[in-house]
Amino acid sequence: MVRRNPNIIITGTPGVGKTTHAEQLARNTGFKHLSVNQIVKDEGLHEGKDEETGSWIVDEDKLLDHLETITPSIPNEGGYIIDWHACDLFPERWIDLVIVLRCDSSVLYDRLTGRGYQGKKLEENMDAEIMQVLLEEARESYKEEIVVELRSEENGDLEGNLERIEQWVEGWRKDNEGREEEEE
Ligand code: ADP
């Protein structure tokens, strides 16, 4: 079965703009925004907080089980925007586009300190961005041609990125119509 809409992952280091992009993209396209962080918190899919960093320690098995029960429509119908700082959780065949948002260190530093990050938590996230950990993870987990790196430093970037992703969605739909006709 060919799904009618694509599934898109929006990933990157905390603070790069995943939620901002995902919310706006969901409004513009009518797709569903799946905030994995929110689900982890709401459903208690964690083993408490790391004492040193204050971050949730995600129970990945529980998270996967939960996602499988709530999201049978991901692979079949599509139209999901998955927002998380990890991207290797979802099977490759479910995912049509992986957006990795990137940010200059000075911009990210201001955003994270503005959020109250400090000490080890701040350091680890700054290092992750500099070492492009999420980009490498995306490239290892999905075909290189579906992984797209976009900058998210100013409002103009946000607008340009959304426009580009929305155009890509339109293109995907047109190609998909062609595939459906071929199958009939
Ligand atoms: P994430 O979900 O990756 O942690 P957020 O979407 O919460 O990041 O964004 C972190 C902060 O940075 C927010 O205050 C948001 O308004 C700001 N921000 C994100 N992307 C941009 C951008 N392209 N231009 C200006 N501000 C941005």
Backbone and ligand atoms as CSV (ligand in chain L), in Angstrom:
chain,resi,resn,atom,element,x,y,z
A,1,MET,N,N,0.835,-1.199,0.000
A,1,MET,CA,C,0.000,0.000,0.000
A,1,MET,C,C,0.875,1.256,0.000
A,2,VAL,N,N,0.456,2.237,-0.785
A,2,VAL,CA,C,1.223,3.480,-0.839
A,2,VAL,C,C,0.529,4.497,0.069
A,3,ARG,N,N,1.268,5.127,1.005
A,3,ARG,CA,C,0.600,6.114,1.869
A,3,ARG,C,C,0.331,7.406,1.106
A,4,ARG,N,N,-0.709,8.106,1.577
A,4,ARG,CA,C,-1.136,9.307,0.846
A,4,ARG,C,C,-0.279,10.524,1.137
A,5,ASN,N,N,0.294,10.558,2.339
A,5,ASN,CA,C,1.125,11.698,2.719
A,5,ASN,C,C,2.469,11.215,3.235
A,6,PRO,N,N,3.489,12.035,3.084
A,6,PRO,CA,C,4.806,11.623,3.573
A,6,PRO,C,C,4.928,11.779,5.084
A,7,ASN,N,N,5.845,11.047,5.680
A,7,ASN,CA,C,6.213,11.226,7.085
A,7,ASN,C,C,7.561,11.934,7.140
A,8,ILE,N,N,7.633,12.931,8.001
A,8,ILE,CA,C,8.830,13.770,8.067
A,8,ILE,C,C,9.373,13.768,9.492
A,9,ILE,N,N,10.669,13.530,9.642
A,9,ILE,CA,C,11.306,13.681,10.956
A,9,ILE,C,C,11.967,15.058,10.989
A,10,ILE,N,N,11.764,15.781,12.081
A,10,ILE,CA,C,12.526,17.015,12.292
A,10,ILE,C,C,13.379,16.797,13.527
A,11,THR,N,N,14.697,16.775,13.320
A,11,THR,CA,C,15.583,16.441,14.424
A,11,THR,C,C,16.690,17.491,14.564
A,12,GLY,N,N,17.502,17.322,15.570
A,12,GLY,CA,C,18.602,18.259,15.835
A,12,GLY,C,C,18.810,18.399,17.335
A,13,THR,N,N,19.902,19.032,17.694
A,13,THR,CA,C,20.236,19.283,19.100
A,13,THR,C,C,19.114,20.103,19.763
A,14,PRO,N,N,18.851,19.907,21.051
A,14,PRO,CA,C,17.871,20.768,21.718
A,14,PRO,C,C,18.178,22.253,21.467
A,15,GLY,N,N,17.134,23.022,21.190
A,15,GLY,CA,C,17.300,24.460,20.991
A,15,GLY,C,C,17.469,24.896,19.543
A,16,VAL,N,N,17.620,23.941,18.601
A,16,VAL,CA,C,17.844,24.359,17.199
A,16,VAL,C,C,16.559,24.860,16.527
A,17,GLY,N,N,15.393,24.486,17.097
A,17,GLY,CA,C,14.153,24.993,16.490
A,17,GLY,C,C,13.208,23.912,15.996
A,18,LYS,N,N,13.351,22.696,16.510
A,18,LYS,CA,C,12.501,21.580,16.050
A,18,LYS,C,C,11.017,21.867,16.283
A,19,THR,N,N,10.686,22.250,17.530
A,19,THR,CA,C,9.278,22.458,17.865
A,19,THR,C,C,8.689,23.614,17.069
A,20,THR,N,N,9.461,24.696,16.976
A,20,THR,CA,C,8.999,25.866,16.213
A,20,THR,C,C,8.693,25.463,14.771
A,21,HIS,N,N,9.594,24.722,14.142
A,21,HIS,CA,C,9.383,24.280,12.761
A,21,HIS,C,C,8.203,23.311,12.672
A,22,ALA,N,N,8.178,22.323,13.587
A,22,ALA,CA,C,7.160,21.259,13.492
A,22,ALA,C,C,5.751,21.830,13.691
A,23,GLU,N,N,5.617,22.746,14.661
A,23,GLU,CA,C,4.279,23.314,14.923
A,23,GLU,C,C,3.766,24.089,13.714
A,24,GLN,N,N,4.651,24.915,13.172
A,24,GLN,CA,C,4.243,25.753,12.033
A,24,GLN,C,C,3.973,24.896,10.790
A,25,LEU,N,N,4.824,23.895,10.594
A,25,LEU,CA,C,4.637,23.013,9.441
A,25,LEU,C,C,3.320,22.241,9.566
A,26,ALA,N,N,2.996,21.829,10.796
A,26,ALA,CA,C,1.739,21.109,11.027
A,26,ALA,C,C,0.555,22.026,10.700
A,27,ARG,N,N,0.656,23.298,11.119
A,27,ARG,CA,C,-0.431,24.242,10.819
A,27,ARG,C,C,-0.578,24.429,9.308
A,28,ASN,N,N,0.550,24.564,8.620
A,28,ASN,CA,C,0.500,24.857,7.180
A,28,ASN,C,C,0.069,23.660,6.329
A,29,THR,N,N,0.368,22.456,6.806
A,29,THR,CA,C,0.098,21.278,5.963
A,29,THR,C,C,-1.098,20.461,6.446
A,30,GLY,N,N,-1.494,20.671,7.713
A,30,GLY,CA,C,-2.551,19.828,8.284
A,30,GLY,C,C,-2.014,18.482,8.775
A,31,PHE,N,N,-0.688,18.294,8.731
A,31,PHE,CA,C,-0.095,17.048,9.234
A,31,PHE,C,C,-0.131,17.054,10.761
A,32,LYS,N,N,0.065,15.859,11.341
A,32,LYS,CA,C,0.037,15.758,12.808
A,32,LYS,C,C,1.446,15.930,13.382
A,33,HIS,N,N,1.543,16.785,14.383
A,33,HIS,CA,C,2.835,17.014,15.051
A,33,HIS,C,C,2.985,16.004,16.185
A,34,LEU,N,N,3.975,15.138,16.068
A,34,LEU,CA,C,4.219,14.127,17.101
A,34,LEU,C,C,5.443,14.570,17.901
A,35,SER,N,N,5.185,15.216,19.040
A,35,SER,CA,C,6.295,15.678,19.873
A,35,SER,C,C,6.684,14.545,20.817
A,36,VAL,N,N,7.769,13.871,20.505
A,36,VAL,CA,C,8.138,12.674,21.270
A,36,VAL,C,C,8.448,13.048,22.724
A,37,ASN,N,N,9.081,14.189,22.945
A,37,ASN,CA,C,9.357,14.659,24.305
A,37,ASN,C,C,8.090,14.776,25.138
A,38,GLN,N,N,7.077,15.355,24.523
A,38,GLN,CA,C,5.803,15.552,25.210
A,38,GLN,C,C,5.172,14.205,25.557
A,39,ILE,N,N,5.244,13.269,24.595
A,39,ILE,CA,C,4.669,11.936,24.824
A,39,ILE,C,C,5.399,11.249,25.979
A,40,VAL,N,N,6.732,11.368,25.997
A,40,VAL,CA,C,7.535,10.755,27.069
A,40,VAL,C,C,7.098,11.311,28.421
A,41,LYS,N,N,6.925,12.618,28.480
A,41,LYS,CA,C,6.521,13.257,29.744
A,41,LYS,C,C,5.094,12.872,30.112
A,42,ASP,N,N,4.167,13.020,29.157
A,42,ASP,CA,C,2.754,12.778,29.449
A,42,ASP,C,C,2.486,11.332,29.857
A,43,GLU,N,N,3.171,10.407,29.194
A,43,GLU,CA,C,2.884,8.991,29.421
A,43,GLU,C,C,3.829,8.355,30.445
A,44,GLY,N,N,4.752,9.161,30.972
A,44,GLY,CA,C,5.691,8.628,31.968
A,44,GLY,C,C,6.609,7.554,31.405
A,45,LEU,N,N,7.056,7.716,30.160
A,45,LEU,CA,C,7.884,6.682,29.515
A,45,LEU,C,C,9.372,6.941,29.802
A,46,HIS,N,N,9.668,7.122,31.078
A,46,HIS,CA,C,11.046,7.438,31.457
A,46,HIS,C,C,11.372,6.802,32.798
A,47,GLU,N,N,12.663,6.840,33.108
A,47,GLU,CA,C,13.084,6.268,34.398
A,47,GLU,C,C,13.516,7.399,35.328
A,48,GLY,N,N,12.777,8.482,35.308
A,48,GLY,CA,C,13.113,9.641,36.158
A,48,GLY,C,C,14.086,10.574,35.462
A,49,LYS,N,N,14.622,11.501,36.233
A,49,LYS,CA,C,15.525,12.492,35.646
A,49,LYS,C,C,16.973,12.191,36.008
A,50,ASP,N,N,17.855,12.451,35.059
A,50,ASP,CA,C,19.283,12.337,35.334
A,50,ASP,C,C,19.642,13.433,36.349
A,51,GLU,N,N,20.238,13.016,37.468
A,51,GLU,CA,C,20.476,13.984,38.548
A,51,GLU,C,C,21.378,15.125,38.109
A,52,GLU,N,N,22.375,14.769,37.287
A,52,GLU,CA,C,23.355,15.788,36.927
A,52,GLU,C,C,22.832,16.771,35.878
A,53,THR,N,N,22.098,16.231,34.877
A,53,THR,CA,C,21.676,17.112,33.785
A,53,THR,C,C,20.224,17.560,33.916
A,54,GLY,N,N,19.453,16.844,34.728
A,54,GLY,CA,C,18.037,17.201,34.870
A,54,GLY,C,C,17.200,16.765,33.662
A,55,SER,N,N,17.795,15.989,32.737
A,55,SER,CA,C,17.039,15.542,31.559
A,55,SER,C,C,16.328,14.222,31.862
A,56,TRP,N,N,15.191,13.999,31.191
A,56,TRP,CA,C,14.487,12.722,31.351
A,56,TRP,C,C,15.342,11.594,30.800
A,57,ILE,N,N,15.372,10.477,31.546
A,57,ILE,CA,C,16.046,9.280,31.018
A,57,ILE,C,C,14.946,8.453,30.344
A,58,VAL,N,N,14.941,8.466,29.008
A,58,VAL,CA,C,13.844,7.851,28.255
A,58,VAL,C,C,13.966,6.331,28.300
A,59,ASP,N,N,12.827,5.666,28.570
A,59,ASP,CA,C,12.781,4.219,28.484
A,59,ASP,C,C,12.381,3.882,27.045
A,60,GLU,N,N,13.387,3.579,26.219
A,60,GLU,CA,C,13.126,3.448,24.776
A,60,GLU,C,C,12.207,2.285,24.439
A,61,ASP,N,N,12.281,1.197,25.233
A,61,ASP,CA,C,11.395,0.060,24.947
A,61,ASP,C,C,9.938,0.465,25.150
A,62,LYS,N,N,9.714,1.136,26.295
A,62,LYS,CA,C,8.339,1.582,26.586
A,62,LYS,C,C,7.870,2.579,25.536
A,63,LEU,N,N,8.775,3.462,25.138
A,63,LEU,CA,C,8.415,4.484,24.156
A,63,LEU,C,C,8.004,3.822,22.839
A,64,LEU,N,N,8.815,2.852,22.404
A,64,LEU,CA,C,8.497,2.157,21.146
A,64,LEU,C,C,7.164,1.432,21.224
A,65,ASP,N,N,6.956,0.727,22.360
A,65,ASP,CA,C,5.681,-0.001,22.533
A,65,ASP,C,C,4.526,0.986,22.446
A,66,HIS,N,N,4.675,2.104,23.126
A,66,HIS,CA,C,3.599,3.095,23.145
A,66,HIS,C,C,3.349,3.644,21.743
A,67,LEU,N,N,4.424,3.987,21.052
A,67,LEU,CA,C,4.265,4.563,19.717
A,67,LEU,C,C,3.599,3.570,18.769
A,68,GLU,N,N,3.943,2.300,18.931
A,68,GLU,CA,C,3.328,1.302,18.051
A,68,GLU,C,C,1.833,1.185,18.287
A,69,THR,N,N,1.417,1.359,19.550
A,69,THR,CA,C,-0.030,1.259,19.799
A,69,THR,C,C,-0.767,2.505,19.313
A,70,ILE,N,N,-0.133,3.682,19.459
A,70,ILE,CA,C,-0.884,4.883,19.047
A,70,ILE,C,C,-0.692,5.227,17.576
A,71,THR,N,N,0.273,4.626,16.931
A,71,THR,CA,C,0.582,5.122,15.592
A,71,THR,C,C,0.563,4.081,14.477
A,72,PRO,N,N,-0.413,3.154,14.490
A,72,PRO,CA,C,-0.430,2.223,13.356
A,72,PRO,C,C,-0.619,2.957,12.032
A,73,SER,N,N,-1.157,4.192,12.124
A,73,SER,CA,C,-1.411,4.906,10.865
A,73,SER,C,C,-0.154,5.583,10.307
A,74,ILE,N,N,0.929,5.613,11.074
A,74,ILE,CA,C,2.140,6.265,10.522
A,74,ILE,C,C,2.531,5.609,9.198
A,75,PRO,N,N,2.812,4.293,9.196
A,75,PRO,CA,C,3.259,3.716,7.920
A,75,PRO,C,C,2.173,3.656,6.863
A,76,ASN,N,N,0.902,3.539,7.275
A,76,ASN,CA,C,-0.157,3.333,6.281
A,76,ASN,C,C,-0.675,4.619,5.669
A,77,GLU,N,N,-0.958,5.603,6.539
A,77,GLU,CA,C,-1.556,6.840,6.030
A,77,GLU,C,C,-0.548,7.953,5.863
A,78,GLY,N,N,0.436,8.010,6.734
A,78,GLY,CA,C,1.435,9.080,6.672
A,78,GLY,C,C,0.887,10.397,7.197
A,79,GLY,N,N,1.596,11.494,6.903
A,79,GLY,CA,C,1.148,12.798,7.363
A,79,GLY,C,C,1.553,13.096,8.799
A,80,TYR,N,N,2.675,12.532,9.232
A,80,TYR,CA,C,3.193,12.797,10.583
A,80,TYR,C,C,4.483,13.598,10.519
A,81,ILE,N,N,4.585,14.532,11.463
A,81,ILE,CA,C,5.838,15.272,11.642
A,81,ILE,C,C,6.385,14.843,12.998
A,82,ILE,N,N,7.484,14.132,12.974
A,82,ILE,CA,C,8.037,13.567,14.199
A,82,ILE,C,C,9.159,14.487,14.696
A,83,ASP,N,N,8.984,14.983,15.907
A,83,ASP,CA,C,9.878,15.998,16.460
A,83,ASP,C,C,10.617,15.410,17.659
A,84,TRP,N,N,11.906,15.116,17.468
A,84,TRP,CA,C,12.694,14.573,18.585
A,84,TRP,C,C,14.179,14.769,18.338
A,85,HIS,N,N,14.942,14.759,19.443
A,85,HIS,CA,C,16.391,14.932,19.292
A,85,HIS,C,C,17.101,13.604,19.023
A,86,ALA,N,N,16.320,12.572,18.732
A,86,ALA,CA,C,16.923,11.318,18.267
A,86,ALA,C,C,16.088,10.916,17.064
A,87,CYS,N,N,16.696,10.221,16.110
A,87,CYS,CA,C,15.887,9.934,14.922
A,87,CYS,C,C,15.982,8.485,14.474
A,88,ASP,N,N,16.784,7.666,15.191
A,88,ASP,CA,C,16.997,6.301,14.703
A,88,ASP,C,C,15.944,5.324,15.219
A,89,LEU,N,N,14.916,5.859,15.852
A,89,LEU,CA,C,13.912,5.017,16.480
A,89,LEU,C,C,12.945,4.418,15.455
A,90,PHE,N,N,12.687,5.177,14.387
A,90,PHE,CA,C,11.649,4.779,13.442
A,90,PHE,C,C,12.220,3.968,12.290
A,91,PRO,N,N,11.500,2.897,11.911
A,91,PRO,CA,C,11.981,2.069,10.806
A,91,PRO,C,C,12.155,2.910,9.543
A,92,GLU,N,N,13.197,2.606,8.806
A,92,GLU,CA,C,13.529,3.375,7.601
A,92,GLU,C,C,12.353,3.457,6.631
A,93,ARG,N,N,11.597,2.366,6.519
A,93,ARG,CA,C,10.532,2.331,5.509
A,93,ARG,C,C,9.356,3.254,5.848
A,94,TRP,N,N,9.302,3.738,7.082
A,94,TRP,CA,C,8.214,4.641,7.476
A,94,TRP,C,C,8.509,6.080,7.092
A,95,ILE,N,N,9.768,6.399,6.864
A,95,ILE,CA,C,10.187,7.800,6.836
A,95,ILE,C,C,10.550,8.241,5.418
A,96,ASP,N,N,9.995,9.412,5.025
A,96,ASP,CA,C,10.233,9.905,3.666
A,96,ASP,C,C,11.229,11.069,3.618
A,97,LEU,N,N,11.327,11.811,4.719
A,97,LEU,CA,C,12.243,12.960,4.743
A,97,LEU,C,C,12.749,13.160,6.172
A,98,VAL,N,N,14.050,13.425,6.290
A,98,VAL,CA,C,14.630,13.707,7.612
A,98,VAL,C,C,15.282,15.088,7.553
A,99,ILE,N,N,14.715,16.025,8.293
A,99,ILE,CA,C,15.277,17.369,8.351
A,99,ILE,C,C,16.158,17.453,9.598
A,100,VAL,N,N,17.431,17.809,9.407
A,100,VAL,CA,C,18.313,18.019,10.554
A,100,VAL,C,C,18.567,19.520,10.659
A,101,LEU,N,N,18.034,20.138,11.703
A,101,LEU,CA,C,18.225,21.580,11.865
A,101,LEU,C,C,19.582,21.839,12.515
A,102,ARG,N,N,20.253,22.888,12.036
A,102,ARG,CA,C,21.596,23.207,12.554
A,102,ARG,C,C,21.656,24.668,12.973
A,103,CYS,N,N,22.548,24.929,13.897
A,103,CYS,CA,C,22.615,26.260,14.475
A,103,CYS,C,C,24.048,26.606,14.820
A,104,ASP,N,N,24.410,27.840,14.594
A,104,ASP,CA,C,25.737,28.314,14.971
A,104,ASP,C,C,25.863,28.270,16.511
A,105,SER,N,N,27.096,27.991,16.985
A,105,SER,CA,C,27.306,27.817,18.435
A,105,SER,C,C,26.849,29.010,19.256
A,106,SER,N,N,27.161,30.226,18.780
A,106,SER,CA,C,26.841,31.392,19.614
A,106,SER,C,C,25.324,31.556,19.739
A,107,VAL,N,N,24.605,31.279,18.645
A,107,VAL,CA,C,23.145,31.384,18.671
A,107,VAL,C,C,22.571,30.309,19.611
A,108,LEU,N,N,23.092,29.095,19.467
A,108,LEU,CA,C,22.578,27.993,20.294
A,108,LEU,C,C,22.875,28.247,21.772
A,109,TYR,N,N,24.061,28.764,22.043
A,109,TYR,CA,C,24.457,29.049,23.434
A,109,TYR,C,C,23.435,29.991,24.083
A,110,ASP,N,N,23.095,31.052,23.362
A,110,ASP,CA,C,22.128,32.018,23.914
A,110,ASP,C,C,20.762,31.375,24.134
A,111,ARG,N,N,20.335,30.545,23.174
A,111,ARG,CA,C,19.019,29.907,23.326
A,111,ARG,C,C,18.998,28.961,24.532
A,112,LEU,N,N,20.079,28.167,24.678
A,112,LEU,CA,C,20.090,27.165,25.759
A,112,LEU,C,C,20.254,27.815,27.126
A,113,THR,N,N,21.111,28.830,27.220
A,113,THR,CA,C,21.251,29.496,28.526
A,113,THR,C,C,19.946,30.236,28.842
A,114,GLY,N,N,19.289,30.769,27.816
A,114,GLY,CA,C,17.993,31.432,28.005
A,114,GLY,C,C,16.958,30.466,28.558
A,115,ARG,N,N,17.119,29.201,28.263
A,115,ARG,CA,C,16.207,28.171,28.764
A,115,ARG,C,C,16.626,27.655,30.131
A,116,GLY,N,N,17.743,28.189,30.617
A,116,GLY,CA,C,18.207,27.788,31.955
A,116,GLY,C,C,19.180,26.620,31.943
A,117,TYR,N,N,19.637,26.192,30.753
A,117,TYR,CA,C,20.619,25.108,30.717
A,117,TYR,C,C,21.938,25.639,31.269
A,118,GLN,N,N,22.614,24.818,32.064
A,118,GLN,CA,C,23.943,25.197,32.535
A,118,GLN,C,C,24.752,23.936,32.818
A,119,GLY,N,N,26.020,24.127,33.166
A,119,GLY,CA,C,26.882,23.009,33.567
A,119,GLY,C,C,26.947,21.924,32.513
A,120,LYS,N,N,26.845,20.670,32.986
A,120,LYS,CA,C,27.044,19.517,32.104
A,120,LYS,C,C,26.006,19.467,30.983
A,121,LYS,N,N,24.770,19.815,31.312
A,121,LYS,CA,C,23.698,19.749,30.314
A,121,LYS,C,C,23.985,20.712,29.154
A,122,LEU,N,N,24.425,21.917,29.505
A,122,LEU,CA,C,24.744,22.919,28.483
A,122,LEU,C,C,25.936,22.447,27.646
A,123,GLU,N,N,26.954,21.980,28.352
A,123,GLU,CA,C,28.192,21.543,27.686
A,123,GLU,C,C,27.934,20.390,26.715
A,124,GLU,N,N,27.180,19.404,27.188
A,124,GLU,CA,C,26.911,18.217,26.350
A,124,GLU,C,C,26.155,18.598,25.075
A,125,ASN,N,N,25.186,19.485,25.219
A,125,ASN,CA,C,24.405,19.865,24.043
A,125,ASN,C,C,25.209,20.732,23.083
A,126,MET,N,N,26.024,21.624,23.616
A,126,MET,CA,C,26.882,22.445,22.758
A,126,MET,C,C,27.858,21.538,21.988
A,127,ASP,N,N,28.446,20.572,22.693
A,127,ASP,CA,C,29.382,19.640,22.046
A,127,ASP,C,C,28.679,18.842,20.951
A,128,ALA,N,N,27.446,18.398,21.249
A,128,ALA,CA,C,26.703,17.575,20.287
A,128,ALA,C,C,26.476,18.358,18.991
A,129,GLU,N,N,26.182,19.663,19.121
A,129,GLU,CA,C,25.946,20.470,17.919
A,129,GLU,C,C,27.249,20.665,17.138
A,130,ILE,N,N,28.306,20.982,17.868
A,130,ILE,CA,C,29.601,21.219,17.201
A,130,ILE,C,C,30.084,19.947,16.490
A,131,MET,N,N,29.865,18.802,17.145
A,131,MET,CA,C,30.327,17.532,16.562
A,131,MET,C,C,29.309,16.957,15.569
A,132,GLN,N,N,28.263,17.688,15.269
A,132,GLN,CA,C,27.146,17.294,14.397
A,132,GLN,C,C,26.665,15.855,14.619
A,133,VAL,N,N,26.466,15.549,15.901
A,133,VAL,CA,C,26.069,14.197,16.301
A,133,VAL,C,C,24.749,13.777,15.647
A,134,LEU,N,N,23.764,14.667,15.658
A,134,LEU,CA,C,22.444,14.303,15.123
A,134,LEU,C,C,22.482,14.113,13.599
A,135,LEU,N,N,23.298,14.934,12.930
A,135,LEU,CA,C,23.426,14.798,11.474
A,135,LEU,C,C,24.040,13.437,11.133
A,136,GLU,N,N,25.089,13.066,11.861
A,136,GLU,CA,C,25.733,11.766,11.619
A,136,GLU,C,C,24.748,10.625,11.903
A,137,GLU,N,N,23.997,10.771,12.992
A,137,GLU,CA,C,23.035,9.724,13.349
A,137,GLU,C,C,21.981,9.570,12.243
A,138,ALA,N,N,21.524,10.709,11.719
A,138,ALA,CA,C,20.514,10.660,10.648
A,138,ALA,C,C,21.102,9.991,9.408
A,139,ARG,N,N,22.339,10.342,9.080
A,139,ARG,CA,C,22.960,9.763,7.872
A,139,ARG,C,C,23.212,8.272,8.025
A,140,GLU,N,N,23.465,7.841,9.274
A,140,GLU,CA,C,23.680,6.410,9.501
A,140,GLU,C,C,22.361,5.634,9.463
A,141,SER,N,N,21.270,6.307,9.839
A,141,SER,CA,C,20.011,5.586,10.003
A,141,SER,C,C,19.148,5.574,8.743
A,142,TYR,N,N,19.333,6.576,7.863
A,142,TYR,CA,C,18.454,6.695,6.687
A,142,TYR,C,C,19.306,6.907,5.436
A,143,LYS,N,N,18.678,6.685,4.293
A,143,LYS,CA,C,19.385,6.891,3.023
A,143,LYS,C,C,19.827,8.343,2.926
A,144,GLU,N,N,21.037,8.540,2.448
A,144,GLU,CA,C,21.590,9.899,2.456
A,144,GLU,C,C,20.723,10.897,1.688
A,145,GLU,N,N,20.056,10.414,0.615
A,145,GLU,CA,C,19.292,11.365,-0.208
A,145,GLU,C,C,18.016,11.871,0.473
A,146,ILE,N,N,17.584,11.239,1.560
A,146,ILE,CA,C,16.389,11.782,2.232
A,146,ILE,C,C,16.767,12.627,3.460
A,147,VAL,N,N,18.057,12.749,3.737
A,147,VAL,CA,C,18.498,13.539,4.900
A,147,VAL,C,C,18.903,14.931,4.428
A,148,VAL,N,N,18.224,15.950,4.955
A,148,VAL,CA,C,18.484,17.324,4.523
A,148,VAL,C,C,18.861,18.178,5.733
A,149,GLU,N,N,19.994,18.864,5.611
A,149,GLU,CA,C,20.475,19.717,6.697
A,149,GLU,C,C,20.035,21.156,6.418
A,150,LEU,N,N,19.356,21.787,7.374
A,150,LEU,CA,C,18.897,23.172,7.172
A,150,LEU,C,C,19.312,24.040,8.354
A,151,ARG,N,N,19.670,25.285,8.084
A,151,ARG,CA,C,20.053,26.204,9.161
A,151,ARG,C,C,18.809,26.800,9.816
A,152,SER,N,N,18.917,27.048,11.127
A,152,SER,CA,C,17.772,27.637,11.839
A,152,SER,C,C,18.287,28.663,12.843
A,153,GLU,N,N,18.751,29.777,12.294
A,153,GLU,CA,C,19.344,30.793,13.171
A,153,GLU,C,C,18.472,32.036,13.310
A,154,GLU,N,N,17.750,32.376,12.240
A,154,GLU,CA,C,16.909,33.578,12.317
A,154,GLU,C,C,15.540,33.305,11.702
A,155,ASN,N,N,14.638,34.270,11.892
A,155,ASN,CA,C,13.269,34.063,11.414
A,155,ASN,C,C,13.208,33.804,9.911
A,156,GLY,N,N,14.082,34.483,9.163
A,156,GLY,CA,C,14.118,34.274,7.713
A,156,GLY,C,C,14.438,32.821,7.365
A,157,ASP,N,N,15.287,32.186,8.186
A,157,ASP,CA,C,15.612,30.761,7.959
A,157,ASP,C,C,14.354,29.919,8.130
A,158,LEU,N,N,13.597,30.229,9.183
A,158,LEU,CA,C,12.372,29.464,9.471
A,158,LEU,C,C,11.421,29.538,8.269
A,159,GLU,N,N,11.191,30.768,7.803
A,159,GLU,CA,C,10.261,30.927,6.672
A,159,GLU,C,C,10.753,30.189,5.434
A,160,GLY,N,N,12.044,30.376,5.133
A,160,GLY,CA,C,12.618,29.719,3.951
A,160,GLY,C,C,12.560,28.203,4.074
A,161,ASN,N,N,12.866,27.693,5.270
A,161,ASN,CA,C,12.855,26.239,5.478
A,161,ASN,C,C,11.448,25.676,5.287
A,162,LEU,N,N,10.459,26.394,5.855
A,162,LEU,CA,C,9.083,25.894,5.754
A,162,LEU,C,C,8.634,25.876,4.295
A,163,GLU,N,N,8.979,26.952,3.589
A,163,GLU,CA,C,8.602,27.026,2.176
A,163,GLU,C,C,9.202,25.843,1.406
A,164,ARG,N,N,10.474,25.573,1.702
A,164,ARG,CA,C,11.169,24.492,1.005
A,164,ARG,C,C,10.544,23.130,1.329
A,165,ILE,N,N,10.213,22.922,2.598
A,165,ILE,CA,C,9.637,21.623,2.994
A,165,ILE,C,C,8.236,21.470,2.377
A,166,GLU,N,N,7.476,22.573,2.376
A,166,GLU,CA,C,6.116,22.495,1.818
A,166,GLU,C,C,6.152,22.206,0.314
A,167,GLN,N,N,7.125,22.808,-0.369
A,167,GLN,CA,C,7.266,22.510,-1.810
A,167,GLN,C,C,7.623,21.042,-2.017
A,168,TRP,N,N,8.493,20.560,-1.127
A,168,TRP,CA,C,8.885,19.151,-1.224
A,168,TRP,C,C,7.664,18.252,-1.020
A,169,VAL,N,N,6.781,18.621,-0.057
A,169,VAL,CA,C,5.569,17.826,0.207
A,169,VAL,C,C,4.696,17.780,-1.055
A,170,GLU,N,N,4.530,18.941,-1.692
A,170,GLU,CA,C,3.734,18.999,-2.931
A,170,GLU,C,C,4.313,18.054,-3.977
A,171,GLY,N,N,5.641,18.121,-4.142
A,171,GLY,CA,C,6.327,17.258,-5.121
A,171,GLY,C,C,6.125,15.785,-4.783
A,172,TRP,N,N,6.229,15.470,-3.491
A,172,TRP,CA,C,6.068,14.077,-3.047
A,172,TRP,C,C,4.666,13.589,-3.404
A,173,ARG,N,N,3.665,14.474,-3.165
A,173,ARG,CA,C,2.276,14.075,-3.445
A,173,ARG,C,C,2.083,13.801,-4.935
A,174,LYS,N,N,2.664,14.671,-5.776
A,174,LYS,CA,C,2.513,14.478,-7.231
A,174,LYS,C,C,3.139,13.150,-7.649
A,175,ASP,N,N,4.357,12.889,-7.150
A,175,ASP,CA,C,5.023,11.617,-7.484
A,175,ASP,C,C,4.192,10.448,-7.001
A,176,ASN,N,N,3.604,10.630,-5.820
A,176,ASN,CA,C,2.829,9.571,-5.205
A,176,ASN,C,C,1.576,9.248,-6.022
A,177,GLU,N,N,0.927,10.310,-6.554
A,177,GLU,CA,C,-0.254,10.078,-7.397
A,177,GLU,C,C,0.139,9.211,-8.596
A,178,GLY,N,N,1.310,9.528,-9.131
A,178,GLY,CA,C,1.816,8.748,-10.266
A,178,GLY,C,C,2.009,7.292,-9.884
A,179,ARG,N,N,2.556,7.074,-8.668
A,179,ARG,CA,C,2.812,5.700,-8.215
A,179,ARG,C,C,1.501,4.947,-8.016
A,180,GLU,N,N,0.481,5.666,-7.479
A,180,GLU,CA,C,-0.819,5.007,-7.248
A,180,GLU,C,C,-1.446,4.571,-8.561
A,181,GLU,N,N,-1.352,5.470,-9.582
A,181,GLU,CA,C,-1.939,5.118,-10.887
A,181,GLU,C,C,-1.236,3.906,-11.486
A,182,GLU,N,N,0.102,3.872,-11.303
A,182,GLU,CA,C,0.856,2.732,-11.829
A,182,GLU,C,C,0.400,1.424,-11.179
A,183,GLU,N,N,0.070,1.531,-9.870
A,183,GLU,CA,C,-0.330,0.303,-9.134
A,183,GLU,C,C,-1.702,-0.184,-9.546
A,184,GLU,N,N,-2.559,0.747,-10.032
A,184,GLU,CA,C,-3.944,0.363,-10.339
A,184,GLU,C,C,-4.043,-0.465,-11.621
L,1,ADP,P1,P,13.841,22.676,19.948
L,1,ADP,O1,O,12.435,22.152,19.770
L,1,ADP,O2,O,14.790,22.159,18.898
L,1,ADP,O3,O,14.379,22.487,21.327
L,1,ADP,P2,P,12.592,25.292,19.820
L,1,ADP,O4,O,11.709,25.208,18.632
L,1,ADP,O5,O,11.962,25.164,21.168
L,1,ADP,O6,O,13.799,24.265,19.694
L,1,ADP,O7,O,13.383,26.671,19.681
L,1,ADP,C1,C,14.250,27.148,20.715
L,1,ADP,C2,C,14.191,28.664,20.737
L,1,ADP,O8,O,14.799,29.191,19.563
L,1,ADP,C3,C,12.782,29.240,20.764
L,1,ADP,O9,O,12.774,30.381,21.591
L,1,ADP,C4,C,12.520,29.618,19.317
L,1,ADP,O10,O,11.636,30.709,19.221
L,1,ADP,C5,C,13.905,30.011,18.844
L,1,ADP,N1,N,14.102,29.710,17.406
L,1,ADP,C6,C,14.121,28.482,16.850
L,1,ADP,N2,N,14.353,28.540,15.531
L,1,ADP,C7,C,14.476,29.850,15.236
L,1,ADP,C8,C,14.748,30.586,14.037
L,1,ADP,N3,N,14.949,29.973,12.847
L,1,ADP,N4,N,14.798,31.925,14.109
L,1,ADP,C9,C,14.619,32.549,15.293
L,1,ADP,N5,N,14.382,31.939,16.465
L,1,ADP,C10,C,14.315,30.597,16.448
